[in-house]
Amino acid sequence: MDRDRERGRGGGRPGPSPGQLLDKVRQLRAKISQDVYDLTGWDQAWEELKSLQLSDETRAIYEELVAAFPTKADVWCKYSELELAAGNLPGLKAIFQRCLMAVPSLELWALYMKFIRRSNKSKGADGVVEIRNALEFTLERAGQDINSGPFWQDLLQLLQSAKAGTPEFGALFPQAMVGQEDNARMAAVRRVYQQAVTIPHHHLDGLWRDYQRFENDGPNKQFAKKVLDEWSPKYQAAKAVYRERRKRAAVLSYALWPLPSGKGGLLQDQQAQLWREYLAYERTNPQGLDPPVLLSRVSLAFDQALICFLYFPDFWLEYAEWHTSCGRPDAAGSALTKGQAALPQCLQLRMLAADLAERTGSPEQAVAIYEGLALNLEQQQAVTRGSLPAAEGELVWVQYMQLLRRVEGDFHSRKLFLRARKWHLGLPAGEHGCWRLYADAALLEWRRGRDAAAARNIFEKGLEDTRIFREPQYAIAYLDLLCGLGDLDNARALLARVLGDETNAKCVTLWQRYIAFEGMSGDLAAVVEVERQAMAALRGEEAEQLKSALPLIRCHGDGSGAVGGGGGSGPPGSNIRPPSAYTYSGAAAAGQEPQPLKQLPPQLGLFINSLPPPQAVEGIVPDVDQVIEALLTMDLTAGTVLQVCLDLESGKTLAHMGQPQQGGPPPDQPPYPHGHPHMQQEPPGPHFGRPEPGGPPYGGPPGPYGYGQGSPGPGPRGGGGGGGGYSEPYGDGPPGGPDEYGKRRYQYGYDPNEGGEDDGYDNGYGGGRDLYHQRLRRRMDQ
């Protein structure tokens, strides 16, 4: 079987040479430096690299890959396998030192254990101790994983296989007294069993039966019954959680390219949502774990999510906030430090780190963080790539001013504002106006020091800048202050001055606020005059927009209370309605009660949240209710959505996907099955999918993935029957030319041969009955 066919391309042309592939990878890395992520190019390069033998050139390619994607688990695994096969144990050790703690992939840890065994094979008693220490270290790091069963098995086997009286036994059980060797061994093995049977993993039932047998075969039957009765509820609690945990973990991928949000295609968006749901589930502590065990489990889940979502700020922020909510500020700080190392350009992470430092009694550290950002802004230096955008720089100054007010007092905050204003004046003419810098500085003077004169002076300084003068929100903020102070004459003069500018005169929002202001503080003649001026200044759509809002402005303009600074406890200007309040709503105007929103599936909610705002859409606006009703009738289970994503990323167009092929479903049925059994959350609808669960959607007999052209694969449940087993346990998919969709699903960790709810795991170890555990076992064993 030729190499191209094994990779699923079906062609006979040779692949690129290592030198050509190295050049290609370097070109792809150069694109990343320009913020261009060629996902198709990286996929192709990785497929080509996996077929190459180890050499100096292929090592250089792997180094380029791991430098670009430091948490790409399958790249590290393949790199490690090649070095192990070549017998380069020092080089392999260096690889593990770089990636093992940052990439908690069970397959990578399995290779680590294989390396440890090979390194200590001939060291006798010392080697056995090293192996035990490595297994315990692995279980401490990843023992809460749902796939950790083989590691628990190996530790138990190691402890039980040592013969009493041998140097190996003495090294494993140094505390054993003469004549008490069996008791020492039993105590150690019992501790491991009791840890293993409280974790909801795939080998839970088999290990519990082994534990029962272990205790019942002991010398004291009464003690065995007492201990088993004590630990049975804990095992049952783990078993109760296992079913839900298995269902959620079955659809998670560890093999995506770690790309920033929006760069990884539809599959990245779906996986990000699935991982967020899984993290939320683990944080609920469904098993009722003690805090140390819960910390281990949730931390592992976050670390594994970050394998693929290293460059998603929200994952790091959630990680830190979870630690903070549990009273672990040091752990939160550590998570933020790692997040800043991965995303040094992310302002949110730095600001959260400053906030955490202030809340934990280290305000000087918070000041140091902001001072570093401020210095970078003043020097117009890059935080990582390019300068901070002016809008983000403005936020830095505002937050820094507020911090200094709290920590060091008014004088230092005012001094910082002068620095910030100097920075702002040095920005190019076309840059962001930074109106919030002046508005927030002014409101700080008023709210914290009640210094109205200083607040007005700052607002007036801002109006001297043309960019800020033509920012409607700045004028509204100044107006709110003046109204809150009861200075109506200056408020009216401000509006007249601002609207006297030709550009500002075209702003509907400012005219709305002017009309509302006169409606509350003037007389009818003033209102009519402002309306006349507004209609004369506005044209076309803007004039119609204002005209439609006039009845609401007139209706509500007098109902907001007195316009003065002495009444009420709200901030200045809180009695003036915001512009959004004057936007006409048909349902509200007609007196209709607002209809409650329907509960939407997560996938549909994700889709709706990603749509552009209504004002960005040109052409006919559809009936939203009808669209949502249509979407709710569709099959949006994870399996179907995943397959559509894979089809789109593999080059199929919507037109192609809508065309039934020979032997496929009738034209009135979309050609998508319901996906993998573990991904189904509800029975298929009557008009989606295939008439029979195994029916082929694209023609030909069903393949091992439930769709495609029926490429040969493993036999039922063991990989040994039917079309033969997988020749290479790495995740390349079955040999014999699988379709691209099947290969990608296999690569992302979905076992095409896993059974339904009660098949495959609950009736035993299951370690030899799914492909993932076959890969783990082959990597762990010698």
N, C-alpha and C positions, 0 to 999 in steps of 0.2 A: 504494500500500500504506500503510495507516494506521499510525500510530506504535505503537499498542498491539499490533497484530498483529506488527509487527517485533520487539517486545520479547517476543513469545511468549505474551501474555496472551489474545489472540484477542477482545478486547472492543472496543467503540466509544466508551467514555466517555473524556472528556479527562482528562489527567493533572493533578496539582496545579500551582498557580501557583508561581513561585519563592519568593514570600513564605510560602506555606503549607509548602513543602518546607523552607525555612530554619527555620521554627518546629518542624517535625517533627524535624529533625536536632538542634536544640538540646535538645529534650525527650529524645532518645536519649542525648545527652551527659550530661544531668542524671541519667539512670538509671545511667550508668557511675560517676558519683561516689558512687552508693549501692551499687556492686558488683552491678549488675543489667545483664546484657548481653543485649540483645534482638537476636539474630542475624537473625531473620526481618525485623525492622524495618529493620536496617541494609541487608540485601540489597534490600529493596523500595525504600528511599530511594536507593540507588546506581543501581538500574535506572531510576528516575524521573529522577534527575539527569542521566544520560548523554544523555537526549533533549533537554535544555534548551540554548538558545543562551547564549553568554557575555554576561553583564551584571554590574552591580555586585552584584546579589543573588545570582547564581550564584557569583560570586567569593567572597562571604561564606559560601556553603554549602561550597565547596571548602576554605576556610580552616578551617571548623568540622571538616570531615572529617579533614584532615591534622593538625589539632591533637589529635584523638581517636586517630588511627591514623597515626603519623608514618612508618611504613614500608609503607603500603598502596600497592604499586607501581602498580596500574592506575589508582588515583585520581590519583597524581602524573602518570602518562602522559597521562590525559585532560585534566587541568588544563593541562599543558604544550602539548598539541595545540591547545586552544582559544586560548591566548595566542599561539601561533605563527600560527594561522590569522587572528587579529585583527591581526597585525603588531605586537604589543606586545613588542618585543625586550627593552627594559629590564626589563619585568615578568617575562619568561621567564628572563632571566639571573638575576634574584633567586630564582626558583623553583629553578633548577639549583644555585645556591649553597647552598640549604637542604637539598636532598634527594639530590643526585647521589652523594656519597660514602657516605651512609648507606644507600642503596637501590641495590645493584649489579644492577639489572635491565637486561638487554641492550636491551629495548625503550626504556627511559628513556634509555640511552646513545645509542641510535640517534637519538632526538629531539634529544639534545644535539648530535650531529654535524650534523644538519639545521640546527639553530640556528647553529652555527659557520659552515657553508657560506653560509647566507643573510647572516650578519653580515659576512662577509669577501668576498663575491662581487665587489665593485667596488673592492677595495683592491689589486689587482695583485699584485706580488711579495710585499708584506707579508702580504696575505691568504692566499697559498699557504702561507707559512711557518706562519701561525696554524692553518691546516687540518692541516698535517702534525703540528704540535705537539699538536693536539687528538687526532688519531688515535693518536699514540704514547702520549699520556697515557691514552687509553681502553684501549689494548691492555696497557699496564702494569697497569692496574687490573683489567680483565676479559678479557684475552687468553687466559687458561687455561680460559675457559668453553667448553662443548661447542658452543655456538651462535655462537662468535666469528668464524667463517669470513668473513662479509661484511665485517667490519672489516679483516681481513688483506688481503682482496681490494682494498678501497678504498685502503689505504696503498700497495700495490704499483702499482695503477693510477695513483695520483698521482705516484709516482716515475718511472714509465715514460712518462707522457704529456707531461712537460715537454720542450720543444724546446731543443736546445743553442743557446746564443747569446742566448737571451731573458732578460729580467730575472728571470722566474720560475725558470728553470733556475739562474741564478746565486744566487738566494736559497735554493733547495733544496740546492745543492751548492757551498757557498762555498769548500770546500777544493779544488775542481777546478782544476787548472793548465791553462793554454792548451795545447790539443792533446791533453789527457788527459781531456776531458769524458766520453767514453764509459766510460772505465775507472772514473772516480769514480761514475758512475751504476750501473755493473754491481756495484761493490763494495757500494753501499748496498742495491740490490735483492737481491743475494745474501744479505746479512745478514737481511733480512726473510723471504725464503723459508726460510732455514735455521731461523729461529725458528718459522715457521708449520707446517712439516712435522714438527715434533717434538711437536705438541699433538694429542691425540685429539679432534678436532672433526668436525663433519658434512661439512666441505669438504676433508678431509684428502687424499683420493685425487685430486681435481681439482687442488689446489694442487701436489701432488707431480708430476703430469704436466706442469703448467705450468713447474715448476722444471726438470724434465728438458729440456723444450724450450728454456728460457732458457739453460741451460748448453750444450746441444748446438748452439745457434745462434751461440755465441760464436766468437771467432777461434781459440781454442786447444783442439782436440779432446782432446788428451792431458790437459790440465788439467781439462777437463770430466769426462772419465771418472774421473780420480782423485778429484775432489770428490764426484761422485755416488756412487762406491763408498764414500767415507767417510761420507756422510750417509744412505745407504740403510738400514743397520742401525737408525739412530735413527728413521727413518720407519717401518720395520717394527715396531719396539717400540711406537711410538704407535698403529699400526694394530691391533696385537694387543690393546692395552688398550681401544681404541675400542669394540669390540663389547660388552664387559661394561659399560663406562661408559654407552654409549647405552641399554642395557637398564635400568640403574638410574635414569638421568636421565629416562627417558621417563615415569615414573609420579610425578615430583615436581611439586608445584604451587608457584607463586609468587604466587597470587592469593587465598589465604585471608585472612580478617580477622585481624590480629595481636591475638589475644585471650589472656588467661591460660589456663593449663591447665584443662581441664574446661568451658570456656565456649564452645567452638567446635563442639560436636557430635561425632558419630562420625567424620566426615571429618577433623577436626583430629587426633583420636587416631591414625588410620591414617597420615596424612601425617607426623605427628611421628615415628612409628616408622620410616617409610620414609626420612626425612631422617637419622635417627640411623644407620641402616644405611649410607646413602650416605656420611656423614661418616667412619664407621669404615672403609669401603672405601678412601676417598681417603687416610686416614692410614696405611694399610698400604703406601703407595708402590708400587703394582703395576708402575709403569714404571721404577722404580729411578732416580728423579730426583735431581739434586744438591740439597743443602739449600736454596739460595736459591729454586730453581724449585719445590720441594715446598712451601716456605713460602708462595709466591704462590698455588699451586693450592689448598692446604688452607684458607688464610685466606679465599680467595674463596668456597669452599664453605661455611664457617661464616658468613660475612657474608650469603650468599644464604639460608641456612637461617634466619637471624635476621630476614629480611624478614617471614616469617610467624610466627616463634616468638620474637619480641622479648621477650615476657613469660614465657618458660620459663627458670627459673633454671638448670636442668641444662645447657642449651645453652651458657650463659655460663661455667658452671663447667668444662665439658669443654674449651671454647675456651682458657680460662686454664691449665688443667692440661696441655693438649697443649703449649702454649708452654713451660711450666715443665719438662716432661719432655724437651724438646729444648734446654734450656739457654738459654732466652730470657726471663729474668725481667722485663725491661723491657716486652716485648710482652705477657706475661701480666698485668702491672700495668695496661697500657693497656686490655686486654680487660676486666679487672675494673672499671676506672674507667667504661668505657662501660656495663657491666652495671649498676653502681650507679646511673648516671644514668637508665637505663631502669626499674630496679627498686629505688628507694631504700628501699623497705620490706623488702627481702630480707636477712635477717640472715646467711644463708649466704655471700653475696657479700662482705659486710663482714668476716666472720670469716676467709674465705679470703684476703682482701687483707691482713689483719693477719698471718696465718700466712706469707704470701709475703714480707712486709716483714721479719719476724723471720728467716726462712731466708736472706734475701739480705743480711743484715748491717745492717738498719735497725730494731733493736728499738724505738727511740724512736718510730718511725712506727707500729708496731703498738700501742704503749701509747697513742698519741694516738687511734687508731681506737676502742679500747675505752673510753678516757676519755670520748670524745664520746658513745658509746652509754650509758655509765653516767650522765653528766650528764642526758641525755634521760630516763632512767628515774627519776632522783631528782626531776626537775622534773615528772614525769608528762606530758611533752610528746610530741607525735606525731613519729615518725621521718618519716612522710609522711602517712598517713591514720590517725588514731586513735593510741592508745598501743600500745606493744608489749605483746602478751599476757604475763601473768605468767610463763608457762612459758618463753617466749623470754627474758624479762628475767632469769630465774633462770640460764639458760644463759650469758648475757652475764657475769653476776657470777662464775660458776664458772670460765669460760675466762679472765676477767681476773685472777682470783686465781692461777690456775696460771701465767699469763704473768708476773705480778709475782714469783712465787717463782723463776722461771728468770732473770729479768732484774735484779730489784732486791733480792731476798732475802726472808727470812721476815717481817721487821718490816713491810714495806710490804704484803705479802699479808694479814697479820693485821689491819692497819689498814683494808684494803679490806673485809675480812669484816665489820667493825663497821659500815661504811657500808652494806653490802649487807643486814645484819640490820635496820638502822634502816629501810631501804626496805621490807623485807619486813613489818615490824610495821605499817607504814603502809598496807598493802594492805587493801581492804575484806574483811569477814569471809567473803564467799562466794567470794573469789578462790582461785586455785591455792595449795596449801600450801607449795610451794617446799622440799620436804624434801631435795632433792638439794643445795641450797645448804649446809645444815648437814652433811649426810653427807660431801660432798666436802671441805668445809673441815676436818672432823675427820680424814678419811683423809689429807689433805695433811700434817697435823701428825704423824701416825703414820708415814707412809711416807717422808717427806723428813727429818723431824727426830727420829723415834723418840720423840716426846713423848706418851706414853700418857695422862698426866694431862690435857694440853690437849685431846686427842682426846675423852676421856670427858666433859670439861666441855662441849664443844661439843654432843655428842650429848644431854646432859642439858638444855641450854638449848633444844634443838629440841623435846624432849618437853614443855616447858612450853606450847607452842602446841597447842591442841586439834586444829587441822587436821593438824599433823604427827604428833601422838600417835596419830591414827586412820589413819595411812598405813602399811599392813603392810610395804611395802618399806623404810621407814625403820627400823622395829623389827628387821627381818631384817639390815639393814646394821650396826646397833648390835650385834646378836647375833653377827654374824661377827667383829666387832672383839674382843668379849669372849672368844669362843671362841679366837680367834687368840692372845690374851694369856694363855690358860689360866685365866682368871677364871671358873670354872664356876659358883660360887655366885652371883655377880652376874648371870651370863647367865640362870640359872634364875629369879632374882628379877625380872629384866626381863620374861621371858615371863609370869610370873605377874601382874605389874603390868599389862602391856599387855592380857592376856586377861581381866583383871578388869573391863575396860570393856565395857559392854553391846553397843556397836557392834562392837568388835574381836572379841568372843566369837562372832560369826557368820561370821568369816573362816576358811574351810577352810585356806587357806595357812598361817596362823599356827599352827593346831592341827597340821598336818602337820609343820611345823618343830619344834614342841614335842615331838611324839612321837619324831621322828628324833633330837632332842637327847638325850632321856632314854634312847633305845635305845643311844646311843653312850657316854653318860657316867653313866647311872644304872643301876638294877637293874630286874628284871622287875616288881617291885611298883610302882615309879615309872611304868613304861610303862603298866601296866594302869590305874593311877589317872588318868593323863592321858587315856587313851582313854575312861574312864568320864566324866570331866569334859567331854570334847569331845562325846560322844554326847548328854550331857544339855543342852549349850548349843546344839547344832545341831538343825535341824528340816528335814524334807522332803528336797528334792533335795540340799541341802548335806550332810545326814547320810549319804545314800546315796553321795555322791561320796567322802566320807572313808572310809566303810566299804569301798568297792571298792578304795581305795588302801592300806588297812592291811596286807594281806599283803606288798606291795612295800616299804612302809616298814619292817616288821619284818625282812624278808629282807635289805635293804641297809643297815639302820641301823647294824650293827656292822662293816661291811666297809670303812670309810673311813679307818681309821688312827686314831691317838691324837689327842685333842682338846687340843692344847697349842700354845703359841707358839713352842717351840723346835725343833719338827720340821718338815722340809720347807722348800722355798724359795718356796712360793706365798704369796699374800697372806693376811691374817688371815681365817679362816673358810673357806678354800678346800677343807677336808676335809669340809665339810657339803654334802650334795647339794642342788641347787636344787629348788624345789617342782615344777618341770616333770618332774623325774626320777621323781616318784611318781605321775604320771598313768598310768592303766592303758592298755595297748596290747594289743588282742586278738592281733595277730600275734606280738608279742614274747612274750606270756605263753604262747602255744601252741607256742613254739619254732620258729616258721617263719622262714625266711630272708627278709629284706626283698627285695621284687622291684625290679629296676632300673626307673627311669622311662624311658618311651619318649621318643624325640626328637620334640618337638612342632614344628609349623610356627610361624613367628613370630606370625602372626595369632592362632592358638589360644593361644599363650603369653601374648600381650597380653590376650586375653579372660579367661583364667584368673586372671592377676594382678590384674584389675580387679574380681573377685568379692569379696563381703563375706566375713568369716571365718565358719567353720561355726556358731559360737555365736550369730551374728546372724540365722540362718535359723530360721524357725518352720515347724512342720509336718513332713511326711515328708521324710526325708533320702534322696536318690537314691543309687544305687550309682555311685560316682565312676568306676570302671573302665568301666562300661557307657556312661556319658555321654561319656567321652573316646573310647571306641571309635566311638560314633556320630558324634562330631564329626570324627574322623579320616577317615571315609568321605565327608565333604562336600567340595564344591569351595570351598576357601578361598584360591584365587588372588587376586591383588590386584585384578584386573578385576572379578571377581564381588563381592568385598567392597565395592569402591568404588561399584558400582552400587546395592547394597543401601543403603549410606549415603546416596547421593543420593536414592533413593526415600523413605527415612524422613524426610530433611530437607525433602523437597518435599511432605510431608503425607500420603503413603500410609501406611496402617496395615498391620500384618502380615496381617490378614484379607484386605485388598484385594490385597496382593501374592501371597497364596496362591491367589487365584481366577483360573483361566485364562479368558481372554476368547475371543471368536469367532476362530477361526483360530489360536489359541495352542497351546501344548503340551498333551498329554493330562494328565488330573488327577494321574497318578502322577509327573509331572515338574515340579519347581519352575520357575517362569517366569523364570529368570534366565539370560542368556547368559554366556559366559565373558569378556565384556569386550573391551577393546581388544587387538589382537594383541601389542603390545609389553608388555602387562601379564601375558600368559600365561607361566607358568613351567613348565607341564607340560601334556600333552594332556588334553582334557576327559574326565571319567569317563563311563561308559556311561549313567548315569541323570540327569545334570545337563545343563542347557543345551538346545540345540535339535537336532533330528535333522540339520539342515543348518546349516553355519556362518552362512549368511546368513538363516536362517529368522526370521520375526518373532515375538517372544515375547508381544507384546500385541495381535496382530492387524494386518492391513493389510500393505502391502509394506514391506520393510526400508528405513529411512531412511539418511542418510549416516553416521549414528553406529552402524549395525548393529542398531538397535532403535527402537521407537517407531512413529509413524504415517507414516513415510516422507515427512518434510518435504523440500522441494526444497533442494538444496545444490549444491556444486561438482561439476564433472565429474571423471572420473578423473585424478588426479595433476596437474592444472594449474589447476583452478578455473575452466576455461573451457568445459567441455562439460556435457552433461546439463542439470541444473537451473540452470545459471548460477553465477557466482562469488559470493563474499562481497562485499557492497556496502560494508561498513565494516570496515576491517582492524583492529578493536580487540579482538575477542574476545567480541562480543555474540552469536555464533552466526549461522547462516545466516538470511536473511530468508525469509518465507513461513510463519512459525508453527512453529518447531521445538518438539518436546516439551521440557518443562522439564529432563529429565535430560540430553538431548543438549546443550542450551544450557549447562548447568552444566559438563559435561565439556569442552566447547570452551573455556569461560571459564577452566578450570583448566589449560589448556595441552595437552590431548590432541588430536592431529591425527587426525581420523577417517579420513583417506585415506592414512596412512602404511602402507607395505607390511610384509612379513614380514622375516625375518632378513637377507636379501640384497637387499632392494629399497629403492630410494629414496635411499640415501646412498652406498653403497660404489661405485656405478658413476659417480660424477661429483660435481659440486658439490652437487646436491640443493637448491640455494637457492631455485629456483622451484617445487619439487615438494612442499613442505609448507607449511602455513598459517603456522606460526610465522615461518619465514624470509621469507615474503611480507610479513608485518607488519613485520619488521625492515627489509626492503629499502624498503618504502614510507615508513617513517619516516626512513630515512637519506637517500633521494634527494630532490632538489629537486622 
